[in-house]
Amino acid sequence: MNIALVILGAAIGAPSRFIIDQYLRKFSNLPWGTFAVNVAGSFVIGLTWSASDNTVALFAIGFAGAFTTWSTFMLDIYLAIELKKYRVAAINYIGSMLIGLLAAALAINLVS
């Protein structure tokens, strides 16, 4: 695996996540930024499912690895529960899991 490609992908993925999250926060207090990047990242990983090692290193491991965020996703759910917004927490959790899975499956089927 080419470590330089992982670093390059991560250098693009992390700031992209930040920019998207900050932009979407202007419109809602809900964690739409985290949701959007995790679903998009699932799609990107699905697109690279059967790609070359260099493509996987750049896009799946580097870009999508830095673009997506499990830790922020968990924090968003925890904070919603802490604020007794159980419906918001459940919708975020279930919706993210289902739509993320569908995005990955769709991408894998597109490239197969």
C-alpha positions in Angstrom: 0.0 0.0 0.0 1.3 3.4 -0.8 1.4 5.5 2.4 1.7 8.7 0.4 -1.7 8.0 -1.2 -3.3 7.4 2.2 -1.8 10.7 3.5 -3.0 12.6 0.4 -6.5 11.2 0.6 -6.7 12.0 4.3 -5.4 15.5 3.7 -8.4 16.1 1.4 -10.9 14.1 3.4 -10.6 15.7 6.8 -10.9 19.3 5.7 -13.8 18.3 3.4 -15.6 16.9 6.3 -15.1 20.0 8.4 -16.3 22.3 5.6 -19.4 20.3 4.9 -20.2 20.0 8.6 -19.7 23.7 9.2 -21.9 24.6 6.2 -24.8 22.4 7.2 -24.7 23.6 10.8 -25.9 27.0 9.5 -29.2 25.4 8.7 -30.0 23.1 11.6 -28.9 22.1 15.1 -29.3 18.5 14.1 -26.2 16.5 13.1 -26.8 16.6 9.3 -23.1 17.2 8.6 -22.0 14.0 10.3 -24.9 12.1 8.6 -24.0 13.5 5.2 -20.3 12.7 5.3 -20.8 9.2 6.7 -23.3 8.3 4.0 -21.1 9.9 1.3 -18.1 8.1 2.7 -20.0 4.8 2.7 -20.7 5.4 -1.0 -17.0 6.2 -1.7 -15.9 3.0 0.0 -18.4 1.0 -2.0 -17.2 2.5 -5.2 -13.6 1.3 -4.4 -14.7 -2.2 -3.4 -13.0 -4.0 -6.2 -10.5 -1.2 -7.2 -6.7 -1.4 -7.4 -4.6 -1.2 -4.2 -3.6 2.4 -5.0 -7.2 3.5 -5.5 -8.3 1.9 -2.3 -5.3 3.6 -0.5 -6.2 7.0 -1.8 -10.0 7.0 -1.7 -11.2 4.3 0.8 -8.5 4.4 3.4 -7.2 7.9 3.0 -10.1 10.1 1.9 -13.1 8.2 3.3 -11.2 7.2 6.4 -10.6 10.9 7.2 -13.9 12.1 5.8 -16.2 9.9 7.8 -16.4 10.0 11.5 -17.6 7.3 13.8 -16.6 9.1 17.0 -18.6 12.2 16.1 -21.6 10.1 15.1 -21.5 8.4 18.6 -21.1 11.7 20.3 -24.1 13.1 18.5 -26.2 10.2 19.6 -24.9 10.4 23.2 -25.7 14.1 23.4 -29.2 13.6 22.0 -29.8 11.0 24.7 -28.3 13.2 27.4 -30.7 16.0 26.3 -33.6 13.4 26.4 -34.1 13.7 22.6 -34.6 10.0 22.3 -36.4 10.3 19.0 -33.7 12.3 17.4 -31.0 9.8 18.7 -33.0 6.8 17.4 -33.6 8.4 14.0 -30.0 9.4 13.6 -28.7 6.0 14.6 -31.1 3.9 12.6 -31.2 6.3 9.6 -27.4 6.5 9.5 -26.9 2.8 9.6 -29.6 2.0 7.1 -28.9 4.8 4.6 -25.1 4.3 5.0 -25.5 0.6 4.2 -27.7 1.3 1.2 -25.2 3.9 -0.1 -22.4 1.3 0.2 -24.5 -1.4 -1.5 -25.6 0.9 -4.3 -22.0 1.9 -5.0 -20.8 -1.7 -5.0 -23.6 -2.6 -7.4 -22.7 0.3 -9.6 -19.1 -0.8 -10.1 -19.9 -4.6 -10.3 
